[in-house]
């Protein structure tokens, strides 16, 4: 099912992903963020569903299906560097900060801030071309909303 997408992700020079693949890749990155601390918490799963539903206008039936596909893709996907490079090519620059904000929403959904998640977000933000300052501001916005 994901072999063609995984093939695109693992090419030395990945091409920009078409919309359905970019959607799956972004959903898989959200799953990877949630799993980065070794605990794929129910709160994080719920947050992923809300983000995907809002971002893509999905129905209550489409959202869990996309997340389930993303869970499988994340488990099979190559290293984060190639994965984020493909996403970076697919997501317009002006939207990358909102991607980082969504990632912060996921990792903070369980109410815990973990050093593995912090390290993962620093890496991913950098790979997506979002600097540490903008990532910290995104985290602050998320923290303020969640308080």
Residue frames as qw, qx, qy, qz and C-alpha x, y, z in Angstrom:
[[0.000, 0.884, 0.468, 0.000, 0.00, 0.00, 0.00],
 [0.185, -0.947, 0.087, 0.247, 2.75, 2.44, 0.93],
 [0.791, -0.081, 0.343, 0.501, 5.51, 1.00, -1.20],
 [0.443, 0.659, 0.260, 0.549, 5.31, 3.74, -3.84],
 [0.222, -0.946, 0.011, -0.235, 5.30, 6.51, -1.21],
 [0.730, -0.581, 0.270, 0.239, 8.18, 4.88, 0.66],
 [0.745, 0.249, 0.311, 0.535, 10.04, 4.54, -2.62],
 [0.206, 0.847, 0.123, 0.474, 9.64, 8.28, -3.21],
 [0.476, -0.869, 0.110, -0.082, 10.80, 9.04, 0.33],
 [0.787, -0.413, 0.338, 0.308, 13.95, 6.96, -0.03],
 [0.679, 0.619, 0.124, 0.374, 15.13, 8.30, -3.38],
 [0.572, -0.136, -0.099, 0.803, 18.38, 10.24, -3.19],
 [0.040, 0.038, -0.074, -0.996, 16.58, 13.28, -4.60],
 [0.175, 0.493, 0.831, -0.187, 12.89, 12.95, -3.63],
 [0.002, -0.380, -0.442, -0.813, 10.38, 14.74, -5.82],
 [0.343, -0.099, 0.303, -0.883, 7.64, 16.91, -4.32],
 [0.127, 0.216, 0.960, -0.126, 4.81, 14.69, -3.11],
 [0.259, -0.409, -0.530, -0.696, 1.31, 14.92, -4.58],
 [0.415, -0.459, 0.170, -0.767, -1.37, 16.08, -2.10],
 [0.899, -0.302, -0.171, -0.267, -2.61, 12.66, -0.91],
 [0.821, 0.073, -0.374, 0.426, 0.96, 11.49, -0.27],
 [0.155, 0.444, -0.323, 0.821, 1.91, 14.77, 1.41],
 [0.631, -0.480, 0.016, -0.609, -1.12, 14.40, 3.68],
 [0.953, -0.192, -0.234, 0.024, -0.06, 10.87, 4.65],
 [0.634, 0.273, -0.358, 0.629, 3.54, 11.96, 5.16],
 [0.123, -0.516, 0.255, -0.808, 2.53, 14.83, 7.43],
 [0.811, -0.408, -0.050, -0.417, 0.18, 12.56, 9.40],
 [0.916, -0.011, -0.308, 0.258, 3.00, 10.04, 9.78],
 [0.348, 0.418, -0.369, 0.754, 5.32, 12.77, 11.06],
 [0.489, -0.525, 0.149, -0.680, 2.72, 13.62, 13.72],
 [0.955, -0.233, -0.149, -0.111, 2.63, 9.95, 14.70],
 [0.738, 0.244, -0.357, 0.518, 6.43, 9.83, 14.81],
 [0.025, -0.545, 0.315, -0.777, 6.45, 12.85, 17.12],
 [0.744, -0.441, 0.062, -0.498, 3.94, 11.17, 19.44],
 [0.982, -0.082, -0.148, 0.082, 6.02, 8.00, 19.51],
 [0.441, 0.674, -0.398, 0.440, 9.34, 9.82, 20.02],
 [0.286, -0.576, 0.562, -0.519, 9.24, 9.34, 23.80],
 [0.195, 0.099, -0.975, 0.044, 8.32, 5.66, 23.56],
 [0.164, 0.381, 0.777, -0.474, 4.78, 6.27, 24.81],
 [0.115, -0.236, -0.569, -0.779, 2.05, 6.63, 22.19],
 [0.095, 0.242, 0.674, -0.692, -0.51, 8.09, 24.60],
 [0.170, 0.625, 0.759, 0.069, -4.27, 8.23, 24.04],
 [0.006, -0.853, -0.175, 0.491, -4.19, 12.03, 24.45],
 [0.147, -0.482, 0.535, 0.678, -1.62, 12.26, 21.67],
 [0.206, 0.254, 0.870, 0.368, -3.73, 10.05, 19.39],
 [0.103, 0.791, 0.574, -0.182, -6.77, 12.26, 20.04],
 [0.073, -0.777, 0.120, 0.614, -4.73, 15.38, 19.31],
 [0.211, -0.176, 0.736, 0.619, -3.47, 13.90, 16.04],
 [0.178, 0.525, 0.813, 0.176, -7.06, 13.18, 15.03],
 [0.031, 0.868, 0.334, -0.367, -8.15, 16.75, 15.82],
 [0.154, -0.614, 0.383, 0.673, -5.23, 18.25, 13.91],
 [0.205, 0.029, 0.826, 0.524, -5.84, 16.07, 10.85],
 [0.147, 0.673, 0.725, -0.008, -9.60, 16.71, 10.88],
 [0.009, -0.874, -0.147, 0.463, -9.11, 20.48, 11.14],
 [0.204, -0.531, 0.506, 0.649, -6.22, 20.73, 8.68],
 [0.029, -0.055, 0.828, 0.557, -7.81, 18.61, 5.96],
 [0.562, 0.037, -0.001, -0.827, -11.54, 18.97, 6.68],
 [0.319, 0.056, -0.937, -0.129, -11.94, 15.24, 7.32],
 [0.708, -0.394, -0.243, -0.534, -15.06, 13.53, 8.60],
 [0.588, -0.519, 0.531, -0.322, -15.11, 11.52, 11.85],
 [0.962, 0.101, 0.253, -0.019, -14.77, 8.40, 9.67],
 [0.677, 0.665, -0.168, 0.266, -11.92, 9.64, 7.46],
 [0.130, -0.845, 0.427, -0.295, -9.75, 10.93, 10.30],
 [0.720, -0.433, 0.537, -0.079, -9.05, 7.63, 12.11],
 [0.903, 0.353, 0.208, 0.132, -8.47, 5.94, 8.75],
 [0.419, 0.817, -0.250, 0.308, -5.80, 8.51, 7.80],
 [0.362, -0.731, 0.518, -0.258, -4.19, 8.18, 11.24],
 [0.900, -0.126, 0.417, -0.027, -4.15, 4.37, 10.98],
 [0.782, 0.569, 0.025, 0.253, -2.47, 4.64, 7.58],
 [0.106, 0.867, -0.352, 0.337, -0.01, 7.12, 9.08],
 [0.678, -0.548, 0.466, -0.147, 0.80, 4.74, 11.93],
 [0.927, 0.152, 0.300, 0.167, 1.69, 2.04, 9.41],
 [0.547, 0.763, -0.070, 0.337, 3.65, 4.44, 7.22],
 [0.219, -0.859, 0.387, -0.254, 5.57, 5.81, 10.20],
 [0.817, -0.360, 0.450, -0.007, 6.57, 2.31, 11.28],
 [0.847, 0.282, 0.339, 0.297, 7.84, 1.51, 7.77],
 [0.300, 0.949, -0.030, 0.095, 9.26, 4.93, 6.87],
 [0.708, 0.307, -0.274, 0.574, 12.96, 5.65, 6.48],
 [0.450, -0.266, -0.375, 0.765, 14.92, 7.80, 8.86],
 [0.005, -0.829, -0.406, 0.385, 13.50, 11.15, 9.93],
 [0.184, -0.513, 0.313, 0.778, 15.99, 13.12, 7.81],
 [0.047, 0.077, 0.755, 0.650, 14.72, 11.78, 4.48],
 [0.043, -0.620, -0.782, 0.043, 11.16, 11.77, 5.76],
 [0.076, -0.795, -0.261, 0.542, 11.22, 15.47, 6.69],
 [0.155, -0.329, 0.474, 0.802, 13.08, 16.40, 3.54],
 [0.034, 0.336, 0.820, 0.462, 10.22, 14.98, 1.50],
 [0.109, -0.774, -0.591, 0.199, 7.69, 16.82, 3.65],
 [0.201, -0.624, 0.047, 0.754, 9.69, 20.05, 3.40],
 [0.106, -0.065, 0.639, 0.759, 9.57, 19.75, -0.39],
 [0.083, -0.485, -0.813, -0.311, 5.80, 19.18, -0.29],
 [0.231, -0.801, -0.488, 0.260, 4.79, 21.82, 2.27],
 [0.285, 0.796, 0.056, 0.531, 5.09, 25.48, 1.27],
 [0.415, 0.204, -0.458, 0.759, 7.56, 27.45, 3.37],
 [0.279, -0.388, 0.133, -0.868, 4.88, 29.65, 4.92],
 [0.825, -0.320, -0.214, -0.414, 3.12, 26.56, 6.31],
 [0.666, 0.173, -0.645, 0.332, 6.15, 24.95, 7.94],
 [0.048, -0.283, 0.541, -0.791, 5.81, 26.90, 11.18],
 [0.727, -0.159, 0.075, -0.664, 2.21, 25.67, 11.52],
 [0.854, 0.094, -0.512, -0.028, 3.52, 22.13, 11.02],
 [0.370, 0.231, -0.656, 0.616, 5.95, 22.64, 13.90],
 [0.397, -0.240, 0.315, -0.828, 3.11, 24.07, 15.98],
 [0.872, -0.067, -0.224, -0.430, 1.02, 20.96, 15.26],
 [0.710, 0.168, -0.626, 0.275, 3.96, 18.78, 16.29],
 [0.032, 0.251, -0.573, 0.780, 4.21, 20.67, 19.59],
 [0.671, -0.192, 0.044, -0.715, 0.48, 20.16, 20.10],
 [0.887, 0.016, -0.439, -0.140, 0.96, 16.42, 19.75],
 [0.589, 0.162, -0.630, 0.479, 3.96, 16.04, 22.03],
 [0.064, -0.189, 0.476, -0.857, 2.43, 18.26, 24.72],
 [0.613, -0.273, -0.399, -0.625, -1.03, 16.65, 24.53],
 [0.738, -0.266, -0.610, 0.109, -0.25, 14.20, 27.33],
 [0.418, -0.892, -0.035, -0.166, 0.68, 17.06, 29.66],
 [0.766, -0.473, 0.230, 0.371, 4.32, 16.00, 29.86],
 [0.394, 0.864, -0.307, -0.052, 7.36, 17.61, 28.32],
 [0.931, -0.195, 0.237, 0.196, 9.94, 14.94, 27.69],
 [0.211, -0.710, 0.459, 0.490, 13.59, 15.44, 26.69],
 [0.458, 0.077, 0.786, 0.408, 13.27, 12.89, 23.85],
 [0.307, 0.778, 0.542, 0.074, 10.34, 14.86, 22.43],
 [0.074, -0.922, 0.091, 0.370, 12.25, 18.14, 22.82],
 [0.358, -0.431, 0.652, 0.511, 15.22, 16.69, 20.96],
 [0.429, 0.379, 0.766, 0.291, 12.96, 15.28, 18.24],
 [0.201, 0.906, 0.364, -0.085, 11.20, 18.63, 17.77],
 [0.190, -0.797, 0.317, 0.478, 14.52, 20.50, 17.59],
 [0.401, -0.142, 0.766, 0.482, 15.71, 18.12, 14.88],
 [0.344, 0.564, 0.725, 0.195, 12.47, 18.17, 12.89],
 [0.080, 0.934, 0.186, -0.293, 12.03, 21.95, 13.08],
 [0.228, -0.651, 0.489, 0.533, 15.58, 22.40, 11.80],
 [0.373, 0.049, 0.828, 0.417, 15.04, 19.87, 9.00],
 [0.257, 0.733, 0.625, 0.073, 11.84, 21.65, 8.00],
 [0.347, 0.436, 0.118, 0.822, 13.70, 24.98, 7.86],
 [0.387, -0.836, -0.205, -0.331, 12.08, 26.45, 10.99],
 [0.326, 0.488, -0.544, 0.600, 14.64, 28.00, 13.33],
 [0.391, -0.220, -0.770, 0.455, 14.81, 27.40, 17.10],
 [0.090, 0.113, 0.276, -0.950, 13.30, 30.79, 17.91],
 [0.536, -0.014, -0.328, -0.778, 10.23, 30.23, 15.75],
 [0.594, -0.147, -0.789, -0.048, 9.85, 26.70, 17.11],
 [0.234, -0.181, -0.653, 0.698, 9.99, 28.07, 20.67],
 [0.300, 0.087, 0.055, -0.948, 7.36, 30.67, 19.79],
 [0.612, -0.080, -0.605, -0.504, 5.18, 27.93, 18.30],
 [0.484, -0.179, -0.803, 0.298, 5.59, 25.91, 21.50],
 [0.019, -0.137, -0.441, 0.887, 4.66, 28.95, 23.58],
 [0.473, -0.007, -0.241, -0.848, 1.50, 29.52, 21.53],
 [0.645, -0.137, -0.722, -0.207, 0.51, 25.88, 22.01],
 [0.365, -0.152, -0.718, 0.573, 1.27, 25.98, 25.73],
 [0.176, 0.064, 0.211, -0.959, -0.83, 29.14, 26.13],
 [0.594, -0.055, -0.419, -0.684, -3.78, 27.60, 24.29],
 [0.655, -0.125, -0.745, -0.007, -3.58, 24.39, 26.28],
 [0.173, 0.057, -0.629, 0.756, -3.39, 26.14, 29.68]]
